[in-house]
Amino acid sequence: MNRLTIAVRIKYTDNINPDNSFDTQFSRYEDYQSTKNLAEVEDELIQLIVEQLVEDIFNKAFVNW
């Protein structure tokens, strides 16, 4: 198995409640068969990972609403 990992660093500033502000790295990965070339699965894996990252970031930013 091979693994594609994407990490992003997000700095979120809450001007109304500064305690909710954060500067965090989010990371997600997807495994794929080592018999496949990354170019074959890259678009699909990136889409899956980005969806997961967006959900993680949204939950972190707006969980207190």
MMTF fields as JSON, N, C-alpha, C and O atoms, coordinates in Angstrom:
{
  "mmtfVersion": "1.0.0",
  "mmtfProducer": "UNKNOWN",
  "numBonds": 259,
  "numAtoms": 260,
  "numGroups": 65,
  "numChains": 1,
  "numModels": 1,
  "chainsPerModel": [1],
  "groupsPerChain": [65],
  "chainIdList": ["A"],
  "bondAtomList": [4, 2, 8, 6, 12, 10, 16, 14, 20, 18, 24, 22, 28, 26, 32, 30, 36, 34, 40, 38, 44, 42, 48, 46, 52, 50, 56, 54, 60, 58, 64, 62, 68, 66, 72, 70, 76, 74, 80, 78, 84, 82, 88, 86, 92, 90, 96, 94, 100, 98, 104, 102, 108, 106, 112, 110, 116, 114, 120, 118, 124, 122, 128, 126, 132, 130, 136, 134, 140, 138, 144, 142, 148, 146, 152, 150, 156, 154, 160, 158, 164, 162, 168, 166, 172, 170, 176, 174, 180, 178, 184, 182, 188, 186, 192, 190, 196, 194, 200, 198, 204, 202, 208, 206, 212, 210, 216, 214, 220, 218, 224, 222, 228, 226, 232, 230, 236, 234, 240, 238, 244, 242, 248, 246, 252, 250, 256, 254],
  "bondOrderList": [1, 1, 1, 1, 1, 1, 1, 1, 1, 1, 1, 1, 1, 1, 1, 1, 1, 1, 1, 1, 1, 1, 1, 1, 1, 1, 1, 1, 1, 1, 1, 1, 1, 1, 1, 1, 1, 1, 1, 1, 1, 1, 1, 1, 1, 1, 1, 1, 1, 1, 1, 1, 1, 1, 1, 1, 1, 1, 1, 1, 1, 1, 1, 1],
  "groupList": [{"groupName": "MET", "atomNameList": ["N", "CA", "C", "O"], "elementList": ["N", "C", "C", "O"], "formalChargeList": [0, 0, 0, 0], "bondAtomList": [1, 0, 2, 1, 3, 2], "bondOrderList": [1, 1, 2], "singleLetterCode": "M", "chemCompType": "L-PEPTIDE LINKING"}, {"groupName": "ASN", "atomNameList": ["N", "CA", "C", "O"], "elementList": ["N", "C", "C", "O"], "formalChargeList": [0, 0, 0, 0], "bondAtomList": [1, 0, 2, 1, 3, 2], "bondOrderList": [1, 1, 2], "singleLetterCode": "N", "chemCompType": "L-PEPTIDE LINKING"}, {"groupName": "ARG", "atomNameList": ["N", "CA", "C", "O"], "elementList": ["N", "C", "C", "O"], "formalChargeList": [0, 0, 0, 0], "bondAtomList": [1, 0, 2, 1, 3, 2], "bondOrderList": [1, 1, 2], "singleLetterCode": "R", "chemCompType": "L-PEPTIDE LINKING"}, {"groupName": "LEU", "atomNameList": ["N", "CA", "C", "O"], "elementList": ["N", "C", "C", "O"], "formalChargeList": [0, 0, 0, 0], "bondAtomList": [1, 0, 2, 1, 3, 2], "bondOrderList": [1, 1, 2], "singleLetterCode": "L", "chemCompType": "L-PEPTIDE LINKING"}, {"groupName": "THR", "atomNameList": ["N", "CA", "C", "O"], "elementList": ["N", "C", "C", "O"], "formalChargeList": [0, 0, 0, 0], "bondAtomList": [1, 0, 2, 1, 3, 2], "bondOrderList": [1, 1, 2], "singleLetterCode": "T", "chemCompType": "L-PEPTIDE LINKING"}, {"groupName": "ILE", "atomNameList": ["N", "CA", "C", "O"], "elementList": ["N", "C", "C", "O"], "formalChargeList": [0, 0, 0, 0], "bondAtomList": [1, 0, 2, 1, 3, 2], "bondOrderList": [1, 1, 2], "singleLetterCode": "I", "chemCompType": "L-PEPTIDE LINKING"}, {"groupName": "ALA", "atomNameList": ["N", "CA", "C", "O"], "elementList": ["N", "C", "C", "O"], "formalChargeList": [0, 0, 0, 0], "bondAtomList": [1, 0, 2, 1, 3, 2], "bondOrderList": [1, 1, 2], "singleLetterCode": "A", "chemCompType": "L-PEPTIDE LINKING"}, {"groupName": "VAL", "atomNameList": ["N", "CA", "C", "O"], "elementList": ["N", "C", "C", "O"], "formalChargeList": [0, 0, 0, 0], "bondAtomList": [1, 0, 2, 1, 3, 2], "bondOrderList": [1, 1, 2], "singleLetterCode": "V", "chemCompType": "L-PEPTIDE LINKING"}, {"groupName": "LYS", "atomNameList": ["N", "CA", "C", "O"], "elementList": ["N", "C", "C", "O"], "formalChargeList": [0, 0, 0, 0], "bondAtomList": [1, 0, 2, 1, 3, 2], "bondOrderList": [1, 1, 2], "singleLetterCode": "K", "chemCompType": "L-PEPTIDE LINKING"}, {"groupName": "TYR", "atomNameList": ["N", "CA", "C", "O"], "elementList": ["N", "C", "C", "O"], "formalChargeList": [0, 0, 0, 0], "bondAtomList": [1, 0, 2, 1, 3, 2], "bondOrderList": [1, 1, 2], "singleLetterCode": "Y", "chemCompType": "L-PEPTIDE LINKING"}, {"groupName": "ASP", "atomNameList": ["N", "CA", "C", "O"], "elementList": ["N", "C", "C", "O"], "formalChargeList": [0, 0, 0, 0], "bondAtomList": [1, 0, 2, 1, 3, 2], "bondOrderList": [1, 1, 2], "singleLetterCode": "D", "chemCompType": "L-PEPTIDE LINKING"}, {"groupName": "PRO", "atomNameList": ["N", "CA", "C", "O"], "elementList": ["N", "C", "C", "O"], "formalChargeList": [0, 0, 0, 0], "bondAtomList": [1, 0, 2, 1, 3, 2], "bondOrderList": [1, 1, 2], "singleLetterCode": "P", "chemCompType": "L-PEPTIDE LINKING"}, {"groupName": "SER", "atomNameList": ["N", "CA", "C", "O"], "elementList": ["N", "C", "C", "O"], "formalChargeList": [0, 0, 0, 0], "bondAtomList": [1, 0, 2, 1, 3, 2], "bondOrderList": [1, 1, 2], "singleLetterCode": "S", "chemCompType": "L-PEPTIDE LINKING"}, {"groupName": "PHE", "atomNameList": ["N", "CA", "C", "O"], "elementList": ["N", "C", "C", "O"], "formalChargeList": [0, 0, 0, 0], "bondAtomList": [1, 0, 2, 1, 3, 2], "bondOrderList": [1, 1, 2], "singleLetterCode": "F", "chemCompType": "L-PEPTIDE LINKING"}, {"groupName": "GLN", "atomNameList": ["N", "CA", "C", "O"], "elementList": ["N", "C", "C", "O"], "formalChargeList": [0, 0, 0, 0], "bondAtomList": [1, 0, 2, 1, 3, 2], "bondOrderList": [1, 1, 2], "singleLetterCode": "Q", "chemCompType": "L-PEPTIDE LINKING"}, {"groupName": "GLU", "atomNameList": ["N", "CA", "C", "O"], "elementList": ["N", "C", "C", "O"], "formalChargeList": [0, 0, 0, 0], "bondAtomList": [1, 0, 2, 1, 3, 2], "bondOrderList": [1, 1, 2], "singleLetterCode": "E", "chemCompType": "L-PEPTIDE LINKING"}, {"groupName": "TRP", "atomNameList": ["N", "CA", "C", "O"], "elementList": ["N", "C", "C", "O"], "formalChargeList": [0, 0, 0, 0], "bondAtomList": [1, 0, 2, 1, 3, 2], "bondOrderList": [1, 1, 2], "singleLetterCode": "W", "chemCompType": "L-PEPTIDE LINKING"}],
  "groupTypeList": [0, 1, 2, 3, 4, 5, 6, 7, 2, 5, 8, 9, 4, 10, 1, 5, 1, 11, 10, 1, 12, 13, 10, 4, 14, 13, 12, 2, 9, 15, 10, 9, 14, 12, 4, 8, 1, 3, 6, 15, 7, 15, 10, 15, 3, 5, 14, 3, 5, 7, 15, 14, 3, 7, 15, 10, 5, 13, 1, 8, 6, 13, 7, 1, 16],
  "groupIdList": [1, 2, 3, 4, 5, 6, 7, 8, 9, 10, 11, 12, 13, 14, 15, 16, 17, 18, 19, 20, 21, 22, 23, 24, 25, 26, 27, 28, 29, 30, 31, 32, 33, 34, 35, 36, 37, 38, 39, 40, 41, 42, 43, 44, 45, 46, 47, 48, 49, 50, 51, 52, 53, 54, 55, 56, 57, 58, 59, 60, 61, 62, 63, 64, 65],
  "secStructList": [7, 3, 3, 3, 3, 3, 3, 3, 3, 3, 3, 3, 7, 7, 1, 1, 7, 4, 4, 4, 7, 3, 3, 3, 3, 3, 3, 3, 3, 3, 3, 3, 7, 6, 6, 1, 7, 2, 2, 2, 2, 2, 2, 2, 2, 2, 2, 2, 2, 2, 2, 2, 2, 2, 2, 2, 2, 2, 2, 2, 2, 2, 6, 6, 7],
  "xCoordList": [0.831, 0.0, 0.884, 1.966, 0.4, 1.017, 0.042, -1.146, 0.543, -0.291, -0.056, 1.083, -1.163, -1.11, -1.605, -2.72, -0.775, -1.11, -1.113, -0.232, -2.121, -2.197, -2.331, -3.144, -1.525, -1.584, -1.717, -1.102, -2.53, -2.703, -2.627, -3.028, -2.109, -2.053, -3.071, -3.064, -3.946, -5.026, -4.869, -4.721, -4.904, -4.934, -6.313, -6.639, -7.103, -8.48, -8.546, -8.13, -9.07, -9.191, -10.66, -11.367, -11.107, -12.476, -12.412, -11.977, -12.844, -12.772, -13.788, -13.603, -14.853, -15.881, -15.486, -15.639, -14.983, -14.549, -13.154, -13.019, -12.138, -10.75, -10.341, -9.395, -11.048, -10.729, -10.987, -10.438, -11.817, -12.119, -11.107, -11.172, -10.196, -9.176, -8.212, -7.996, -7.642, -6.667, -5.707, -6.005, -4.568, -3.549, -3.121, -2.304, -3.671, -3.549, -3.22, -3.612, -2.497, -2.26, -3.261, -3.442, -3.899, -4.82, -4.187, -3.58, -4.33, -3.732, -4.677, -5.282, -4.79, -5.586, -4.839, -4.002, -5.146, -4.488, -5.459, -6.502, -5.094, -5.793, -4.733, -3.725, -4.979, -4.094, -4.58, -5.772, -3.648, -3.999, -3.048, -1.946, -3.494, -2.723, -1.373, -1.287, -0.347, 0.993, 1.146, 2.115, 0.204, 0.251, -0.239, -0.063, -0.855, -1.356, -0.377, 0.297, -0.308, 0.504, -0.275, -1.498, 0.416, -0.254, -1.067, -2.158, -0.566, -1.269, -2.642, -3.555, -2.794, -4.068, -5.132, -6.313, -4.729, -5.688, -5.64, -6.438, -4.722, -4.465, -5.7, -6.014, -6.399, -7.555, -8.627, -9.17, -8.928, -9.951, -9.527, -10.326, -8.279, -7.794, -7.761, -8.126, -7.328, -7.284, -8.684, -8.877, -9.657, -11.032, -11.517, -12.132, -11.25, -11.655, -10.972, -11.618, -9.683, -8.92, -9.373, -9.539, -9.573, -9.989, -11.359, -11.577, -12.272, -13.586, -13.451, -14.126, -12.588, -12.362, -11.725, -12.109, -10.757, -10.097, -11.069, -11.056, -11.903, -12.888, -13.819, -14.139, -14.247, -15.123, -14.405, -14.987, -13.157, -12.378, -12.223, -12.408, -11.884, -11.668, -12.977, -13.008, -14.046, -15.356, -15.759, -16.201, -15.611, -15.975, -15.146, -15.675, -13.883, -13.013, -13.399, -13.399, -13.726, -14.017, -15.404, -15.587, -16.377, -17.756, -18.454, -19.679, -17.713, -18.315, -19.001, -19.922, -18.583, -19.152, -20.34, -20.864, -20.782, -21.891, -23.166, -24.227],
  "yCoordList": [-1.182, 0.0, 1.256, 1.276, 2.277, 3.604, 4.562, 4.265, 5.7, 6.679, 8.064, 8.495, 8.758, 10.163, 10.987, 10.786, 11.915, 12.762, 14.215, 14.665, 14.944, 16.383, 17.051, 16.645, 18.079, 18.845, 20.323, 20.822, 21.004, 22.449, 23.088, 22.498, 24.292, 25.051, 26.179, 26.942, 26.271, 27.256, 28.171, 27.721, 29.45, 30.44, 31.093, 31.818, 30.825, 31.316, 32.335, 32.056, 33.518, 34.571, 34.897, 35.27, 34.751, 35.095, 36.448, 36.536, 37.488, 38.833, 39.077, 39.976, 38.294, 38.465, 37.741, 38.281, 36.529, 35.751, 35.201, 34.103, 35.938, 35.538, 34.169, 33.559, 33.684, 32.354, 31.251, 30.156, 31.533, 30.548, 30.569, 29.721, 31.498, 31.583, 30.4, 29.858, 30.015, 28.925, 29.041, 29.674, 28.426, 28.302, 26.832, 26.434, 26.042, 24.593, 23.994, 24.522, 22.888, 22.118, 20.968, 20.255, 20.806, 19.705, 18.787, 19.247, 17.489, 16.529, 15.346, 14.864, 14.894, 13.706, 12.904, 13.438, 11.625, 10.77, 9.734, 9.457, 9.183, 8.051, 7.07, 7.463, 5.806, 4.755, 4.271, 4.321, 3.807, 3.236, 2.09, 2.008, 1.219, 0.022, 0.398, 1.286, -0.277, 0.004, -0.443, -0.076, -1.224, -1.646, -0.543, -0.635, 0.504, 1.625, 2.779, 3.006, 3.492, 4.696, 5.838, 5.901, 6.731, 7.86, 8.67, 9.136, 8.844, 9.617, 9.022, 9.749, 7.714, 7.042, 7.384, 7.472, 7.576, 7.729, 9.11, 9.411, 9.931, 11.214, 12.11, 12.605, 12.327, 13.228, 12.764, 13.562, 11.481, 10.931, 11.049, 11.438, 10.716, 10.776, 12.209, 12.462, 13.142, 14.545, 15.035, 15.745, 14.674, 15.084, 14.543, 15.276, 13.278, 12.679, 13.372, 13.695, 13.591, 14.201, 15.634, 16.042, 16.399, 17.795, 17.877, 18.745, 16.995, 16.981, 16.738, 17.388, 15.812, 15.52, 16.711, 17.05, 17.34, 18.503, 19.661, 20.32, 19.911, 20.994, 20.73, 21.644, 19.498, 19.154, 19.35, 19.891, 18.916, 19.089, 20.571, 20.967, 21.375, 22.807, 23.481, 24.278, 23.174, 23.747, 23.389, 24.254, 22.124, 21.703, 22.406, 22.789, 22.575, 23.266, 24.742, 25.288, 25.378, 26.809, 27.121, 28.137, 26.263, 26.623, 25.693, 25.732, 24.88, 23.954, 24.69, 24.14, 25.895, 26.629, 27.496, 28.206, 27.464, 28.311, 27.752, 28.33],
  "zCoordList": [0.0, 0.0, 0.0, 0.587, -0.66, -0.636, 0.016, 0.147, 0.419, 1.107, 0.533, 0.353, 0.248, -0.163, 1.015, 1.495, 1.478, 2.618, 2.187, 1.455, 2.653, 2.42, 3.777, 4.607, 3.99, 5.236, 4.896, 3.954, 5.682, 5.533, 6.914, 7.916, 6.938, 8.184, 8.064, 7.097, 9.062, 9.066, 10.271, 11.407, 9.993, 11.068, 11.016, 10.076, 12.031, 12.121, 13.248, 14.373, 12.943, 13.94, 14.147, 13.211, 15.39, 15.76, 16.47, 17.618, 15.783, 16.346, 17.454, 18.275, 17.487, 18.518, 19.791, 20.886, 19.659, 20.814, 20.535, 19.996, 20.89, 20.577, 21.131, 20.633, 22.156, 22.69, 21.665, 21.781, 20.669, 19.63, 18.488, 17.598, 18.495, 17.447, 17.561, 18.645, 16.424, 16.446, 15.27, 14.257, 15.429, 14.391, 14.42, 15.25, 13.521, 13.602, 12.246, 11.206, 12.274, 11.062, 11.03, 12.017, 9.89, 9.661, 8.634, 7.667, 8.845, 7.94, 7.76, 8.717, 6.529, 6.199, 5.149, 4.421, 5.078, 4.096, 3.556, 4.149, 2.435, 1.834, 1.341, 0.755, 1.586, 1.093, -0.267, -0.569, -1.076, -2.374, -2.683, -2.141, -3.556, -3.901, -4.512, -5.359, -4.078, -4.598, -6.049, -6.715, -6.534, -7.933, -8.869, -10.084, -8.304, -9.111, -9.068, -8.063, -10.152, -10.251, -9.593, -9.715, -8.906, -8.255, -9.257, -8.927, -10.454, -11.477, -11.794, -12.187, -11.627, -11.904, -10.868, -11.202, -9.625, -8.523, -7.874, -6.986, -8.309, -7.65, -7.559, -6.477, -8.659, -8.649, -7.674, -6.91, -7.706, -6.811, -5.346, -4.494, -5.06, -3.681, -3.16, -2.012, -3.996, -3.576, -3.255, -2.268, -4.064, -3.803, -2.464, -1.689, -2.182, -0.908, 0.275, 1.271, 0.156, 1.244, 1.481, 2.631, 0.427, 0.572, 1.246, 2.092, 0.887, 1.538, 3.035, 3.834, 3.415, 4.829, 5.54, 6.66, 4.89, 5.489, 5.678, 6.718, 4.686, 4.798, 5.977, 6.736, 6.129, 7.252, 8.588, 9.529, 8.677, 9.915, 10.269, 11.42, 9.272, 9.505, 9.892, 10.83, 9.189, 9.501, 10.924, 11.68, 11.293, 12.648, 13.713, 14.757, 13.466, 14.435, 14.577, 15.68, 13.454, 13.465, 14.018, 14.689, 13.745, 14.05, 15.043, 15.163, 15.736, 16.696, 17.857, 18.462, 18.172, 19.314, 18.945, 19.804, 17.7, 17.301, 17.799, 17.563]
}
